[in-house]
Amino acid sequence: MKKIAVFGYNRLSFEAVSRLDSDSHEILIVDHDPEHAAQAAEKGFASVIIDFRRDEDLKSIGIGHDVDILFCFFDHDSENVFLTLSARALDKKLTIIAIVDSPDSAQKLLAAGANKIIDPYEICGRKIH
């Protein structure tokens, strides 16, 4: 069973997580906003509140030893870049998938160590087209 840490609980992360097979994935919602963590818990997800800027907090949820995949769904690209840098420093083999709000941030996330970048606006534009 793969362990997935989803940072940032919002509409996008809810849609992504609700499509994952809970029988083959252990999913943990991680946020620094207690209200977001409570919303995730209300929807039935395991959730935790941590300060993602502290390496010890990241390690406490399994980054660096038992988290296989990390999703960066924070609303601000700067938070996703910082999280990606920190997680990559703790685990060179971790799969990191990040969303971007601004296309200019995609290269920064790749340079920070993300394996895959998702631009929801590009995806929506292609669907509309």
N, C-alpha and C positions, 0 to 999 in steps of 0.2 A: 504494500500500500504506500503510495507516494504522499508525502506531507507537503501541503501547499500553504504558504503564508501570503495572505492578501492584505496589503497595506492600503488603507483608505477605503472607507465604506461610503459608497454613493450609488447613484443609479447605475452607472456603468459597471462597477464591481459587483453589484447585486445581480445584474443580468448575466455577467460572465460566470459567477460562482453558481448561480442556480442551474446552469447548463452542465456543470461538472458532475460526474458520476460519484456520488458520495460513498458507494460501495468500494471503489478502488482509489479514492482520494480522502485523506484526512485534511480537512480545511479549517484554517484558523484565520479569523478576521482580526486585523491589528490596526488600531488607530490611536492617535494622540488626543482625540476629542471624545470625552465620555459620552456625549449625546450620540455620536455615530456608533460607538461600540454598543450602546444600549439598543439602538435601532437594529443592529445586526443580531443581537441576542433575541430581540422580539421576533425576528424572522426565523429563529431556530438555529442560528449559526453559533459555533463556539467563538467567543471574542475576548480580546484582552486590550487593555489600555497600557501603552508604553510610550516612552520618549525615544523615537527612532533615531535621534541624534546621539544616543549613548550606546556604545558598543556592548556594554554589559547587559543592557536591556535587550538588544538584538540577540545576544548569545542566550539569554534566559528563555527565549521562545524557540530556540533550536537553530538559529542561523550559525553556520559553521560546523554543525555536527549532524542534525537529522532533518532539516528542511531541505526538500529536493527542488522545489520551484518557488520563486518569489514573484508576486505580481505587484507592481507599483501603480496604484490607482489614486494617488493623492491628487487633489484639485490643482495644485501648483507645480509646474515643471521643476522649479528649484528644489522642492522637497523630494521629488522623484529622483533627481540627479544626485542629491546628497545621500539618499537612501541607497541608491545603486552603488555609489562609491564606497559607502560603508560596508554594505553586504559583500561586495566583490572583494574587499580587503580581508574579510573574515573567511570567505569561502571561494576559492578560485574555480571550483567545479559547479557552483550553484547556477541553475538556470534562472535568469532574470528577464521578465517580460514587463515592459513599461508602456504606459500610454503617454501621449504628448498632447498638450493643449495648443502649443505653437509649433509649426513645422521646423522653426529654427532650433528648437531644443532637441530634435531627433539626433543630430550629430553629437551633441553634448552627452546624451544618454548612452550612445554607442561608445563614445570615448571613455565614459565612466565605467563601462563594463556590461551594459545590457546586451543580452543575446538577441532580443527581438523588440522592435518598436511598433506600436500600434497607434495610428492616427485616426481617431474615430470620425473626424470631419472628412478625411479622404475616403474612408469606407462609405460614409453616407453619400458623398458626392458621386461615387461610382455606382452605388445602387440607384440613385435618382436618374443618372444618365442612362 
